[in-house]
Structures are given as structure tokens and as C-alpha cells.
Amino acid sequence: FVNEFPFYCLLVVVLCGPVLIFTVLVHEWGHLRMSRLLLGGRGGGDSDNNDNHNNMNSTIVLWPLGGYTFCDDLSIISSRSREDGGGGSGARGNLKDDIIIALGGPLTHVPMCAFWVGMYAAINNGEVSNFTFGTNLSDISSSRGFFSSLSEQGCLINILLFWFNVFVPVYPLDGSRLMTSSLLLTGTALNKAALLTWFVLIIESMALFAWWIAMVVDGVLGIADILCIMIILFVWCECYRLYSSIVGGKLREHPLFGRDCYLYRDTRPSIFQMSTAARNLDRARSGDGVDQAGNLTMVPTETDVDVDIADESDPC
């Protein structure tokens, strides 16, 4: 096969080697860059802390299903804020920032897809009507056919990585952070968010497993199908770990749901979870705390609001 289709073998090596590695590195750089833009200058007025934030110790790790980024100083920032009496929120306590940072990686696939489409257009004199994701073994024997197929498959890699990261909410993929942070922003309790994540993962993994079985029955089994069953097994293992954490009361020890920005989130509860005192305080701050005569109503104290919220909302 190598002697008969040498250009195809070269295409596979280039795609699974430098192209894939570069794509993953750019993806992780997007997370790193976004985290520095959002969190790099937050230090609560402490110049030493600001220096630490601007010089984050970050590491990009590659693994069989992609890569992930360690930003060690981010957890240190939150811990330091709690120790300094910052109310337990810290720089990573903002769930909106966590969503934006999680999106920083997948959004890098948009310009990379544009690059591959532009490369295809440049090779084919501006013609993109024949742009497909298939590979014709006879077409890649020429230099134009080879680089055209490389452009098509490079774009496909970016599309698949975007879909896999965003729409499969399994740790440590970005979809898990996007789904969990979004649920917590709406006022969903942490344990309920974990159950919803587990349920979605079960549905998606069973759908992928059914598709894989159909491919096996039809006799169509290739590298993509082997990768698919590896992903399914990985998702099932993570589902078991998440379910064990939920039923065992150890959700705070889970690497995703035990993060500081979830346990010590500084966002307000949703309006549906607010107590009467909290809603009155919210209206007073927005200028609505007046009676029919135009006089200011009594604003409840912060202590009363905190107690009421603690009593009526589910604890994290």
C-alpha cells in the first residue's frame, strides 16, 4: 500500500503529525491568551500579586485526545483571595470569565478553518466549488492534488475538534466548563448541574456507540471508528467517576466541580432563587426602591440578605 499510494501515506503522516499538533497548540494558546487578558491584571491593589498575575506559570500538555493548559497561578489567586478575607470569590470566581476562557480555545478553529479554505482557493485559482472532505487516492498523486487534499482534511480536523470540544461536556474538554458554568449562572445548584452533565454524557455516548455498532455491522471500520470507540470508553469512564462523586458526596473533590470558581462563585443567585429581602435590595440599588409617594423604602442589610439566600437556595 505504501509503494502504491506514497502520497496518501505522506498525507496521513503530515495530518496526524505537524498539522494536528499545531492545531492543538493553537487551541490551547487561545485558552492561555484569553485567561491572561481577563485575569492578568487583577490583584486587588497588591503590586506583588499583580506581578504574579502578569507572569502566570502556564504549561500546555498534549495527551492522546488533544491537550490542556495548566495555569497554576489562577488557583493561587483564588486561594489567596479567600485567605485575605476576599469573601471566597477571587479572580477566578467569575463564571462569565470562565465561560469566555473556555471559548477562547474553540474559537481559534474559526480562523484556522479560514486559513485552510484560503489555501485551497489559492491552489485552485480561487475556485472552491470542489472543496470536499473526501480524499481521492488518484488526485493526490500531483502536487496540486496533494495540497488541495491537505487543505480539505486540515479544515475537517478543525471542525471535528471544535465539535468535540464544545458539544461533549466531559472533563477536561471545554464543553464541560461551558455547560457547568452556564448552569451555575442560571442559579442551578452544583449537584444538579453535575447530574445534568452526567445525563447529557450518557445520551451522547449511547448515540455514538449506536453509530459505531452500525459501522461495524456494515463492515466499515477504519481509523476514525477506532478513535470513536476510544472516545466512547473515555466518556464512560468519566461518567462513572462523576456518578461516584455525586452519590458518594465527594463532588467537591472532582477535578471539574471542585474548582474554586464553582465552589466560591461570586455571582448572585438567579432572581427566582432570591428571597424577598434580596429582591428588595436589588430593586433599591437599581433605583426602584421607592413607594407610591416617591419616598425611599427601607433597604435591608447585607446580613439579612445573606441569611435569607443561604436559607432558601441549595448549598454548593
C-alpha positions as CSV (number, residue, x, y, z in Angstrom):
1,F,0.0,0.0,0.0
2,V,2.9,2.4,0.8
3,N,4.5,1.7,-2.5
4,E,1.3,2.0,-4.4
5,F,0.0,5.2,-2.7
6,P,3.0,7.0,-1.3
7,F,1.4,10.4,-1.4
8,Y,-1.6,9.2,0.7
9,C,0.7,7.8,3.3
10,L,2.6,11.1,3.4
11,L,-0.7,13.0,3.7
12,V,-1.7,10.9,6.7
13,V,1.7,11.5,8.4
14,V,1.5,15.2,7.8
15,L,-2.1,15.5,9.1
16,C,-1.6,13.3,12.2
17,G,1.8,14.8,12.9
18,P,2.6,18.5,12.5
19,V,-0.9,19.7,11.4
20,L,-2.7,18.1,14.4
21,I,-0.1,19.1,16.9
22,F,0.0,22.7,15.6
23,T,-3.8,22.8,15.7
24,V,-3.9,21.6,19.3
25,L,-1.2,24.0,20.4
26,V,-3.1,27.0,18.8
27,H,-6.3,25.8,20.6
28,E,-4.6,25.8,23.9
29,W,-2.8,29.1,23.2
30,G,-6.3,30.5,22.8
31,H,-7.2,29.5,26.4
32,L,-4.0,30.8,27.7
33,R,-4.2,34.1,25.9
34,M,-7.8,34.7,27.0
35,S,-7.0,33.9,30.6
36,R,-4.2,36.4,30.6
37,L,-6.4,39.1,29.0
38,L,-9.2,38.6,31.6
39,L,-7.2,37.7,34.7
40,G,-3.7,39.0,34.2
41,G,-4.2,42.4,35.8
42,R,-6.4,41.5,38.8
43,G,-4.6,41.7,42.0
44,G,-6.8,43.6,44.4
45,G,-4.4,46.5,44.6
46,D,-1.4,44.4,45.7
47,S,1.6,45.1,43.4
48,D,3.2,41.8,44.2
49,N,0.1,40.0,43.3
50,N,-0.2,42.0,40.0
51,D,3.3,40.9,39.1
52,N,2.4,37.3,39.7
53,H,-0.7,37.6,37.6
54,N,1.1,39.2,34.7
55,N,3.7,36.3,34.8
56,M,1.5,33.3,35.0
57,N,3.2,29.9,35.2
58,S,1.5,28.0,32.4
59,T,2.1,24.7,30.8
60,I,0.5,23.1,27.8
61,V,0.2,19.3,28.0
62,L,-0.5,17.1,25.0
63,W,-2.4,13.8,25.5
64,P,-4.0,11.2,23.2
65,L,-7.3,13.1,22.9
66,G,-5.8,16.5,22.4
67,G,-4.2,18.8,25.0
68,Y,-4.9,21.0,28.0
69,T,-3.4,24.0,29.7
70,F,-2.2,24.4,33.3
71,C,-2.5,27.9,34.7
72,D,-1.2,27.3,38.2
73,D,-1.4,30.9,39.3
74,L,-5.1,31.1,38.7
75,S,-5.9,28.7,41.6
76,I,-3.3,30.5,43.7
77,I,-5.1,33.8,43.1
78,S,-8.4,32.4,44.3
79,S,-6.9,30.8,47.4
80,R,-5.0,33.9,48.3
81,S,-8.2,36.0,47.9
82,R,-10.0,33.8,50.4
83,E,-7.1,33.8,52.8
84,D,-7.1,37.6,52.7
85,G,-10.8,37.8,53.5
86,G,-12.0,38.4,50.0
87,G,-15.3,36.7,50.5
88,G,-14.2,33.5,48.9
89,S,-14.5,34.6,45.3
90,G,-11.1,35.7,44.0
91,A,-10.1,36.3,40.4
92,R,-11.5,33.0,39.1
93,G,-14.8,33.4,40.9
94,N,-16.4,35.0,37.9
95,L,-18.3,32.3,36.0
96,K,-18.7,34.6,32.9
97,D,-14.9,34.8,32.7
98,D,-14.7,31.1,33.0
99,I,-17.0,30.7,30.0
100,I,-15.1,33.2,27.9
101,I,-11.8,31.4,28.7
102,A,-13.3,28.1,27.8
103,L,-14.5,29.6,24.5
104,G,-11.0,31.0,23.8
105,G,-9.8,27.6,22.6
106,P,-12.6,26.5,20.3
107,L,-12.9,30.0,18.7
108,T,-9.3,29.6,17.3
109,H,-10.6,26.9,15.0
110,V,-12.6,29.6,13.0
111,P,-9.5,31.5,11.6
112,M,-7.7,28.1,11.2
113,C,-10.6,26.8,9.0
114,A,-10.5,30.1,7.1
115,F,-6.7,29.6,6.5
116,W,-7.2,26.1,5.1
117,V,-10.1,27.3,2.8
118,G,-7.9,30.2,1.7
119,M,-5.0,27.9,0.9
120,Y,-7.3,25.7,-1.1
121,A,-8.6,28.7,-3.1
122,A,-5.1,29.9,-3.7
123,I,-4.0,26.5,-5.1
124,N,-7.1,26.2,-7.3
125,N,-7.0,29.8,-8.7
126,G,-9.8,31.0,-6.5
127,E,-12.2,28.1,-7.2
128,V,-13.7,26.5,-4.1
129,S,-16.8,24.8,-5.5
130,N,-15.0,21.4,-5.5
131,F,-14.0,21.7,-1.8
132,T,-15.0,18.5,-0.1
133,F,-13.8,16.5,2.9
134,G,-13.2,13.3,0.9
135,T,-9.8,12.1,-0.3
136,N,-9.4,10.7,-3.8
137,L,-6.3,8.5,-4.0
138,S,-5.7,9.2,-7.6
139,D,-6.0,13.0,-7.2
140,I,-3.3,13.4,-4.6
141,S,-0.5,12.0,-6.8
142,S,0.2,15.5,-8.1
143,S,1.4,18.4,-6.0
144,R,-1.8,20.4,-6.6
145,G,-4.0,17.4,-5.6
146,F,-1.9,16.7,-2.5
147,F,-2.0,20.2,-1.1
148,S,-5.7,20.5,-2.0
149,S,-6.4,17.3,0.0
150,L,-4.2,18.6,2.8
151,S,-6.3,21.8,2.9
152,E,-9.6,19.9,2.9
153,Q,-8.5,17.5,5.7
154,G,-6.9,20.3,7.7
155,C,-10.2,22.1,7.7
156,L,-12.0,18.9,8.7
157,I,-9.7,18.4,11.6
158,N,-10.6,21.9,12.9
159,I,-14.3,21.3,12.5
160,L,-14.2,18.0,14.4
161,L,-12.0,19.4,17.2
162,F,-14.5,22.3,17.6
163,W,-17.5,20.0,17.7
164,F,-15.8,17.5,20.1
165,N,-14.6,20.2,22.5
166,V,-17.8,22.3,22.6
167,F,-20.6,19.7,22.4
168,V,-19.2,16.8,24.5
169,P,-19.4,18.1,28.1
170,V,-16.8,15.6,29.5
171,Y,-13.9,16.7,31.7
172,P,-11.3,18.0,30.7
173,L,-12.9,19.2,27.5
174,D,-14.2,22.7,27.1
175,G,-17.8,21.7,26.8
176,S,-17.8,20.6,30.4
177,R,-16.8,24.0,31.6
178,L,-19.2,25.8,29.2
179,M,-22.2,23.7,30.3
180,T,-21.5,23.7,34.1
181,S,-20.7,27.5,34.2
182,S,-23.8,28.3,32.2
183,L,-26.0,26.2,34.5
184,L,-24.5,27.8,37.6
185,L,-25.0,31.3,36.2
186,T,-28.8,30.5,35.9
187,G,-28.8,29.6,39.6
188,T,-28.7,25.8,39.3
189,A,-27.2,24.1,42.3
190,L,-23.8,22.4,41.8
191,N,-25.1,18.9,42.4
192,K,-28.0,19.4,39.9
193,A,-25.5,20.8,37.3
194,A,-23.4,17.6,37.8
195,L,-26.4,15.4,37.4
196,L,-27.5,17.2,34.2
197,T,-23.9,16.9,32.8
198,W,-23.9,13.2,33.6
199,F,-27.2,12.7,31.9
200,V,-26.1,14.5,28.7
201,L,-22.9,12.5,28.6
202,I,-24.9,9.2,28.9
203,I,-27.2,10.2,26.0
204,E,-24.3,11.3,23.7
205,S,-22.1,8.3,24.5
206,M,-25.0,5.9,23.7
207,A,-25.7,7.7,20.4
208,L,-22.0,7.4,19.5
209,F,-22.0,3.8,20.5
210,A,-25.0,3.1,18.3
211,W,-23.3,4.8,15.4
212,W,-20.2,2.7,16.0
213,I,-22.2,-0.5,16.1
214,A,-23.8,0.4,12.8
215,M,-20.4,1.0,11.2
216,V,-19.2,-2.4,12.4
217,V,-22.2,-4.2,11.1
218,D,-21.8,-2.6,7.7
219,G,-18.2,-3.7,7.6
220,V,-16.9,-0.1,7.5
221,L,-14.2,0.0,10.2
222,G,-11.3,2.4,9.9
223,I,-9.1,4.7,12.0
224,A,-12.0,7.1,12.7
225,D,-14.1,4.2,14.1
226,I,-11.2,3.1,16.3
227,L,-10.8,6.6,17.6
228,C,-14.6,6.8,18.1
229,I,-14.7,3.7,20.4
230,M,-11.7,5.1,22.4
231,I,-13.7,8.3,22.9
232,I,-16.8,6.4,24.0
233,L,-14.8,4.3,26.5
234,F,-13.2,7.5,27.9
235,V,-16.6,9.2,28.3
236,W,-18.0,6.1,30.1
237,C,-15.1,6.2,32.5
238,E,-15.6,9.8,33.2
239,C,-19.4,9.2,33.7
240,Y,-18.6,6.6,36.2
241,R,-16.2,8.9,38.1
242,L,-18.7,11.7,38.1
243,Y,-21.6,9.5,39.2
244,S,-19.4,8.1,42.0
245,S,-18.6,11.6,43.1
246,I,-22.3,12.6,43.2
247,V,-23.7,9.6,45.1
248,G,-20.6,9.4,47.4
249,G,-20.9,13.1,48.4
250,K,-17.4,13.8,47.1
251,L,-18.4,16.3,44.3
252,R,-16.1,18.9,45.8
253,E,-13.1,16.5,45.1
254,H,-14.0,16.2,41.4
255,P,-11.4,18.0,39.2
256,L,-14.2,19.9,37.4
257,F,-16.9,20.5,40.0
258,G,-14.4,21.1,42.8
259,R,-12.9,24.1,41.1
260,D,-12.7,27.4,43.0
261,C,-14.8,29.3,40.5
262,Y,-17.7,26.9,41.2
263,L,-17.3,26.4,45.0
264,Y,-16.7,30.1,45.7
265,R,-18.5,31.7,42.9
266,D,-19.2,35.4,43.3
267,T,-22.2,35.7,41.1
268,R,-25.7,36.5,42.5
269,P,-28.3,33.7,42.6
270,S,-31.0,33.9,39.9
271,I,-34.0,36.1,40.5
272,F,-36.1,33.0,41.1
273,Q,-33.9,31.9,44.0
274,M,-33.7,35.4,45.7
275,S,-35.5,35.9,48.9
276,T,-37.9,38.8,49.4
277,A,-35.2,40.8,51.2
278,A,-32.7,40.2,48.4
279,R,-35.2,41.3,45.7
280,N,-35.9,44.5,47.6
281,L,-32.2,45.2,47.9
282,D,-31.8,44.6,44.2
283,R,-34.6,47.0,43.4
284,A,-33.3,49.7,45.8
285,R,-29.9,49.5,44.2
286,S,-31.4,49.9,40.7
287,G,-33.5,52.9,41.7
288,D,-36.8,51.1,42.1
289,G,-36.8,51.1,45.9
290,V,-39.4,53.8,46.3
291,D,-43.0,53.7,47.4
292,Q,-46.0,55.3,45.7
293,A,-45.3,58.6,47.4
294,G,-41.8,58.7,46.0
295,N,-40.1,58.1,49.3
296,L,-37.2,55.6,49.6
297,T,-38.2,52.3,51.1
298,M,-36.1,50.7,53.9
299,V,-33.2,48.8,52.4
300,P,-32.5,45.5,54.1
301,T,-29.0,44.9,55.4
302,E,-26.4,42.8,53.7
303,T,-26.5,40.4,56.6
304,D,-30.3,39.8,56.3
305,V,-29.9,39.1,52.6
306,D,-27.1,36.7,53.0
307,V,-29.0,34.8,55.6
308,D,-32.1,34.6,53.5
309,I,-30.3,33.5,50.5
310,A,-28.4,30.8,52.4
311,D,-31.8,29.5,53.8
312,E,-33.7,29.4,50.5
313,S,-31.1,28.3,47.9
314,D,-29.4,25.0,47.6
315,P,-25.9,25.0,49.0
316,C,-23.0,24.3,46.7
